[in-house]
């Protein structure tokens, strides 16, 4: 009986410590946001042959926007994969 009581309290303590560890606060990101550059360079798209130029990346994104509905993620992904081949 004494041993069972010990294990019960041990697991109770371990459970409380484990559950209380998951209640962390969110990080303060205001410094990170302030340090981020206000103007970003155009993003480049990586293909099988390497990075596309900014001009090619922009043309590709415009073509994707014209050819695929913006809400259909699967079709967007399929279109990008087909272009990279």
SVG drawing of the C-alpha trace seen along z (x, -y; Angstrom):
<svg xmlns="http://www.w3.org/2000/svg" viewBox="-10 -50 32 52">
<polyline fill="none" stroke="black" stroke-width="0.4" points="0.0,0.0 2.8,-2.4 4.6,-1.7 1.4,-2.3 0.9,-5.6 4.4,-6.7 4.0,-5.9 0.6,-7.7 2.1,-10.9 5.2,-10.6 3.1,-10.3 0.8,-13.1 3.8,-15.4 5.3,-14.4 2.0,-15.1 1.6,-18.5 5.1,-19.5 4.7,-18.2 1.4,-20.0 2.6,-23.3 5.5,-23.4 3.2,-23.7 1.8,-27.0 4.4,-29.4 3.8,-32.9 4.2,-34.0 7.5,-35.7 7.8,-39.4 8.5,-40.0 8.4,-43.8 12.2,-44.1 12.4,-41.6 9.7,-43.5 11.6,-46.8 14.8,-45.3 13.3,-43.8 13.9,-45.9 10.9,-47.9 11.7,-47.4 12.4,-43.8 14.1,-42.7 12.0,-40.8 12.0,-37.1 13.7,-34.7 12.3,-31.3 14.6,-28.3 14.3,-25.9 16.0,-22.6 18.7,-24.6 19.2,-27.1 17.8,-30.5 15.7,-32.3 16.5,-36.0 14.2,-38.5 12.7,-39.3 12.0,-35.6 10.6,-35.1 8.2,-38.0 7.1,-36.7 6.5,-33.2 4.5,-34.5 2.3,-36.7 1.8,-33.7 0.8,-31.5 -1.7,-34.2 -3.3,-34.3 -3.5,-30.5 -4.6,-29.3 -7.2,-30.5 -5.4,-32.0 -7.4,-29.9 -6.6,-26.5 -3.3,-25.6 -3.0,-22.1 -3.2,-23.5 -0.7,-26.2 1.7,-23.6 1.2,-21.4 1.8,-24.3 5.1,-25.2 6.3,-21.6 5.4,-21.3 7.3,-24.5 10.4,-23.3 10.7,-20.1"/>
</svg>
